[in-house]
Amino acid sequence: MLLRRATKQGNRLPKAPTDASELLDKFIKEHFETPRQATAAAVYRAYVRACSALNIQPLSNRTFYQRLKKRPIHEQTLKRQGASSAYPTEPFVWELEKNTHPHGIRPLEVVHIDHTELDIELRSTATARLLGKPWLTLLTDAFSRRILSAYLTFDPPSYRSCMMGLRLVVQRFGRFPSTLVVDGGKEFNSIYFDTLLARYHCTKKIRPGGKPRFGSVIERLFGTTNTEFLYNLLGNTQASKQPRQLTKTVDPKQLAVWNLGDLYTHLCKWAYEIYDSNHHDSLGASPSVVYTEGLSNAGERLHKRIAYDEDFLMATRPSTQKGTAKVQPGQKQTRKKTASTTSDEITPKPLSEESTNLMTTPDVPSSERIIEASATNENVQEQTALNSKKKSGTRVGQRKPQRDAVGKSTSY
């Protein structure tokens, strides 16, 4: 029995004139696929005018749009809108080998670290004034998707946030990651950060810029933190994403009630207990179960354990701006203005017994230490603002003197 081939019947060779067809392809390449982003209708009108000048019968409008659809979408978007817009249409590259494990074969082999600004407004515990949005630093295990550490602060991303995140990992698990995946941020290229990784034999891998798929593990975790935790709290900034529809009753700044210490306490509880025990669709089990099974299969590797002692704390502490400091016991911290530098040169004072215990005692939970440190930071910020107002000589509600067109001072 012979099979019918009705779909291949007839003459399927192109019937369009060769000159008109080649000219159409030329206009698509040189006029449509350009950064100018000309519209398809404008390019077709230019094509028709060119055909009239050359006495060539132009192809139809329908044929022109069919040619556009047959062009490679990735190359077309790349030429018109750039690499960032063309990244979603980039063809997927499969693994070169079947035994390649991009997320590691055991816990703590591949760890991702990144920062994000949380979508929530916070207030001060002392004055109840708005302090803005905090920054969250997360470290997650790529093999088990377990959140290894979470660090919350008002400071923008820096190598200090990275060191605090790694300090919490060692405090909780007594291990240091074998490979740390980072992005191209300048905080990951610090000499202090690289020295810490080299001391504990950790390999740093930098993700390609502008390609978030290489950090899909940590980027997806940020989205989960928003949807499952932050968006259930008062003061989240979902309404701010549509400013034209924002009213006073739904303004996040008016609804903000959380402070840094309370938010960090509940964030740690969600990350270390709730998320850790929830079922993960990609793993088929909870992150804690996958982490425990991975250690039992690959071994706990007790010879790689790191003691959370004074030596490790000293390796993760930040340095001064110049890299050196002269410590004089019994003297307070002073600031010196030098003519060669525009910044203040800080001479650190010895740590008090209370602050030393806050930084070095491993028995104190990390959430309590952050709460105390956050309250201290808020008081320092308020005192600094008050001192700046005193130096400027202006009071709250007092208007500064203005100058008229002649240059004379006009007071009110």
C-alpha positions in Angstrom: 0.0 0.0 0.0 1.3 3.4 -1.0 1.1 6.4 1.3 -0.4 9.6 0.0 1.8 12.7 -0.2 -0.9 15.3 -0.8 1.0 17.9 1.2 3.9 17.8 -1.2 1.9 18.0 -4.4 2.3 20.9 -6.8 5.1 23.2 -7.8 6.8 24.4 -4.6 9.6 26.4 -6.1 9.6 30.2 -5.4 7.6 32.1 -8.1 8.5 35.6 -7.0 10.9 37.5 -9.3 14.5 37.1 -8.2 15.3 40.9 -8.3 12.3 41.8 -6.2 13.0 39.0 -3.7 16.7 39.9 -3.3 15.8 43.5 -2.8 13.3 42.6 -0.2 15.8 40.6 1.8 18.3 43.5 1.5 15.8 46.0 2.9 15.0 43.7 5.8 18.7 43.3 6.8 19.8 46.9 6.2 16.7 48.9 7.2 14.6 46.8 9.6 17.2 44.9 11.6 19.0 48.0 12.9 19.2 49.8 16.2 17.0 52.5 14.8 14.1 50.1 15.1 12.1 51.3 12.2 8.6 50.0 11.9 7.8 47.2 9.4 5.3 49.5 7.6 7.9 52.2 7.0 10.4 49.7 5.7 7.9 48.2 3.3 7.0 51.7 1.9 10.7 52.4 1.4 11.0 49.1 -0.4 8.1 49.9 -2.7 9.6 53.3 -3.6 12.9 51.6 -4.4 11.2 49.1 -6.7 9.4 51.9 -8.5 12.7 53.7 -9.1 14.2 50.5 -10.5 11.1 49.6 -12.6 10.6 46.3 -10.6 7.3 44.8 -9.6 7.4 44.9 -5.7 6.3 41.9 -3.7 3.0 42.1 -1.7 2.7 43.3 1.8 1.7 39.8 2.9 4.9 38.3 1.5 7.0 41.0 3.3 5.5 40.1 6.8 5.9 36.4 6.1 9.6 37.0 5.4 10.0 38.9 8.7 8.5 36.0 10.7 10.9 33.5 9.0 13.9 35.5 10.1 15.8 34.1 13.2 14.1 35.8 16.2 17.2 35.9 18.3 19.4 37.5 15.7 16.7 40.0 14.8 16.1 41.0 18.5 19.9 41.2 19.0 20.3 43.6 16.1 17.3 45.8 17.0 17.2 45.9 20.8 20.6 44.6 22.0 21.9 41.7 24.0 19.8 42.2 27.1 16.5 42.1 25.2 17.7 39.1 23.1 18.8 37.1 26.1 15.3 35.4 26.7 15.3 34.3 23.0 18.8 32.8 23.2 18.8 29.1 22.2 19.3 26.7 25.1 22.7 25.1 25.3 22.5 21.5 26.5 25.1 19.9 28.8 28.2 18.6 26.9 28.3 15.5 29.0 25.6 13.5 30.8 27.5 13.3 34.0 27.9 17.0 34.4 26.4 18.3 37.6 26.0 22.1 37.5 24.7 22.1 41.1 27.3 19.8 42.6 27.0 16.2 43.8 27.0 16.8 47.6 26.0 19.5 50.1 28.3 22.6 50.4 30.1 21.8 47.2 28.5 24.7 45.2 27.1 27.6 47.1 25.4 30.8 45.6 25.6 34.2 47.3 23.9 37.4 46.3 22.2 40.5 47.7 18.7 42.0 47.2 16.8 45.0 48.5 13.7 43.8 50.2 10.3 45.1 49.2 9.3 46.4 52.7 9.6 49.7 54.6 11.0 49.6 58.1 10.8 52.0 61.0 13.1 52.9 63.9 12.5 51.3 67.3 13.5 54.5 69.1 11.8 57.3 67.1 9.4 55.4 64.9 10.6 57.3 61.8 11.0 55.6 58.5 14.4 54.2 57.8 13.8 52.8 54.3 14.3 49.4 52.8 16.9 46.9 54.2 19.3 44.7 52.2 19.3 40.9 52.4 22.3 38.7 51.8 21.5 35.0 51.2 23.8 32.0 50.8 22.1 28.9 49.5 23.3 25.4 48.8 22.8 24.5 45.1 22.6 20.8 45.8 19.9 20.8 48.4 18.4 24.3 47.9 18.9 24.9 51.6 19.3 28.4 52.9 22.6 28.3 54.7 22.6 31.9 56.1 20.6 35.1 55.9 22.1 38.5 56.9 19.9 41.7 57.1 21.3 45.2 57.2 20.6 48.8 56.1 24.1 49.1 54.5 24.4 48.6 50.8 26.1 45.4 49.5 29.8 45.3 50.5 32.4 42.8 51.4 31.4 43.2 55.0 28.0 41.7 54.2 29.7 38.8 52.4 31.9 38.1 55.3 29.0 38.2 57.7 27.1 35.7 55.5 30.1 33.3 55.5 30.5 33.7 59.2 26.9 32.6 59.8 27.5 29.5 57.6 30.4 28.4 59.7 28.5 29.2 62.9 25.6 27.0 61.9 27.2 24.2 60.0 30.9 24.3 60.9 31.9 24.1 57.3 33.1 26.4 54.5 31.8 26.1 50.9 34.1 24.4 48.4 32.9 26.6 45.5 31.2 30.0 45.8 29.2 31.4 42.8 29.1 35.2 42.7 28.1 37.8 40.2 30.1 40.7 38.9 29.6 43.0 41.9 32.5 45.0 43.2 32.0 43.6 46.7 33.0 40.2 45.4 36.3 41.5 44.0 37.6 42.9 47.3 41.1 41.9 48.4 39.7 41.0 51.9 37.0 38.7 50.4 39.5 37.0 48.1 41.9 36.5 51.0 39.2 34.9 53.1 38.3 32.4 50.3 41.9 31.6 49.6 42.6 30.9 53.3 39.9 28.3 53.5 40.6 26.8 50.0 37.3 28.0 48.4 37.1 28.5 44.6 35.3 31.6 43.4 33.3 31.4 40.2 31.9 34.5 38.6 28.6 34.4 36.7 28.5 36.0 33.2 27.2 39.5 33.3 23.7 40.2 32.0 22.7 36.4 32.0 20.6 35.7 35.1 20.1 32.1 34.2 23.5 31.2 35.6 22.2 32.4 39.0 18.8 30.9 38.7 19.1 29.1 42.1 19.6 32.3 44.2 17.4 34.5 42.0 14.5 32.1 42.3 15.0 32.0 46.1 14.6 35.8 46.2 11.3 35.5 44.5 10.2 32.8 46.9 11.2 35.0 49.9 8.9 37.8 48.5 5.9 35.7 47.7 5.9 33.4 50.7 7.2 35.8 53.4 7.4 39.5 52.7 4.2 40.0 50.8 2.3 38.8 53.9 3.6 41.6 56.0 2.4 45.2 56.5 4.5 47.8 54.8 5.5 45.7 51.7 6.0 47.8 48.6 3.8 45.9 46.1 1.5 49.0 45.8 4.5 51.2 45.0 5.0 49.4 41.7 2.0 51.2 40.3 2.6 54.8 41.5 -0.4 56.3 39.6 -2.8 54.1 41.5 -1.1 54.6 44.9 -3.3 56.3 47.6 -2.6 57.2 51.2 -4.6 54.3 52.5 -2.4 51.7 50.8 0.9 53.6 50.9 3.6 51.3 52.3 5.2 54.2 54.1 2.0 54.8 56.0 1.5 51.1 56.8 5.1 50.4 57.9 5.2 48.9 61.4 8.2 46.5 61.3 11.7 47.3 62.6 15.0 45.7 61.6 15.3 43.4 64.7 11.8 41.9 64.6 12.0 41.4 60.8 15.3 39.6 61.0 14.0 37.3 63.8 11.0 36.2 61.8 13.0 36.0 58.6 15.4 33.6 60.2 12.5 31.5 61.6 11.0 31.3 58.1 14.3 30.5 56.3 15.7 28.1 58.9 12.5 26.3 59.9 9.5 26.8 57.6 11.2 26.9 54.2 13.7 24.3 55.3 11.0 21.8 56.1 8.6 22.5 53.2 8.3 20.2 50.2 10.4 21.4 47.2 8.9 20.5 43.8 12.2 20.2 42.0 13.8 18.0 44.7 10.8 15.9 45.5 11.6 16.4 49.2 12.3 19.2 51.7 15.8 20.9 51.6 16.7 19.6 55.0 16.0 16.0 54.0 18.0 16.3 50.8 20.8 17.9 52.8 20.9 15.1 55.4 20.7 12.4 52.8 23.5 14.1 50.8 25.8 14.1 53.8 25.1 10.5 54.6 25.9 9.4 51.0 28.9 11.6 50.4 30.2 11.6 54.0 30.3 14.3 56.6 34.0 15.1 55.9 34.8 15.9 59.5 38.4 16.8 58.5 37.0 19.9 56.8 35.2 21.3 59.9 36.1 24.8 60.9 36.0 26.0 64.5 34.0 29.1 65.2 36.8 30.6 67.3 38.7 33.9 67.6 41.0 33.0 64.6 38.0 32.6 62.3 36.3 35.8 63.6 39.5 37.7 63.0 39.7 36.5 59.4 36.1 37.7 58.8 36.5 41.1 60.4 36.7 44.2 58.2 39.8 46.3 58.0 40.4 50.1 58.1 40.4 52.2 54.9 44.2 52.3 54.8 44.6 48.6 55.8 46.6 49.5 59.0 45.6 51.1 62.3 47.4 52.1 65.4 45.7 51.0 68.6 46.4 52.9 71.8 44.8 51.4 74.9 42.8 53.8 77.0 42.1 56.4 74.3 38.8 57.0 72.6 38.2 56.9 68.9 39.2 60.1 67.2 38.9 61.5 63.7 41.6 63.5 62.0 41.3 65.6 58.9 44.3 65.5 56.6 45.0 67.9 53.7 45.9 65.1 51.3 42.7 63.1 51.8 39.1 64.1 51.7 37.8 61.4 54.0 38.2 61.1 57.7 41.1 59.1 59.1 39.7 56.9 61.9 41.8 55.7 64.8 39.8 52.8 66.3 39.5 52.4 70.0 39.8 49.1 71.9 36.6 47.1 72.0 34.7 47.1 75.2 33.9 43.8 77.0 30.3 44.0 76.0 31.0 44.6 72.3 33.7 41.9 72.3 31.2 39.4 73.7 28.7 40.4 71.1 31.0 39.6 68.2 32.9 36.5 69.6 30.4 34.6 71.7 29.2 31.6 69.6 26.4 30.8 72.1 24.4 34.0 71.4 22.0 33.4 68.4 22.7 35.4 65.3 19.3 37.0 65.3 19.8 38.5 68.8 23.2 39.9 67.9 21.8 41.5 64.8 18.9 43.0 66.8 21.3 44.7 69.3 23.5 45.9 66.5 20.6 47.3 64.5 19.4 49.3 67.5 22.9 50.7 67.9 23.1 51.6 64.2 19.7 53.4 64.4 20.9 55.5 67.4 24.1 56.4 65.6 22.3 57.5 62.5 19.9 59.7 64.5 22.8 61.2 66.5 24.7 61.9 63.3 21.7 63.7 61.7 21.2 65.8 64.9 24.9 66.8 64.9 24.8 67.8 61.2 21.8 70.1 61.9 23.7 71.7 64.8 26.7 72.4 62.7 24.7 73.9 59.9 23.2 76.4 62.4 19.6 75.8 61.3 16.7 74.6 63.3 13.8 72.5 62.2 11.3 74.7 60.5 13.7 77.7 60.1 14.4 78.9 56.6 17.8 79.6 55.4 18.6 83.2 54.2 18.4 83.7 50.5 20.2 86.1 48.2 18.5 88.4 45.8 19.7 89.3 42.3 22.1 91.9 43.6 23.7 89.4 45.9 22.4 90.9 49.2 21.3 88.5 51.9 17.6 88.5 52.7 16.5 87.1 56.0 13.0 86.2 57.1 
